[in-house]
Amino acid sequence: MENLQPAIFTEKQRFTQWWLWIILLGINLFFIYGLYQQVYLGKPMGTKPSSDQGLWTGWGICLLVTLLMRSIFLKTIIRQDGVYIQFFPFHLKLKFYAFSELENIFVKKYSPMMDYGGWGIRVGILGKGTAYNISGNMGLQLIFNNGKKILIGTNQPVALQEALQSIGQYKSE
């Protein structure tokens, strides 16, 4: 959905949690070491070794997951007419939420684990709605006229709030 209105606020986030990348790197290195040992040196990996094909398949899956995690981003844009988000690669185009559809819109602190069970595209428990988050514990809460709720994670809560206030769209909790 292309819009000619200028962006008042733009943010693009990626998964940058060091522990996530250490885990993925460790698993990839484990498979590479296993392939080197078993396929190239001819030494079976462990007491009950997997087949060579199993090692290749395992590493292929792990590599695909790593590439997927690297490709994911959350883009948030605020324009005069509303909020645009894209959680790529799950949303190939920007999703648009018009200000006229919103009863309330504000920045708030939340707990990704307690409120939504983690990061990513999550459905909250006890009527919290859907969350799109990558990192941190601050988000833009959208409450629609029909009661539906969406929370969009942000690492720039002050700039986001100021952008909404500058166009008269910030509403308090």
Order of alpha helices (4+ residues) and beta strands (2+ residues): beta-alpha-alpha-beta-beta-beta-beta-alpha-beta-beta-beta-beta-alpha
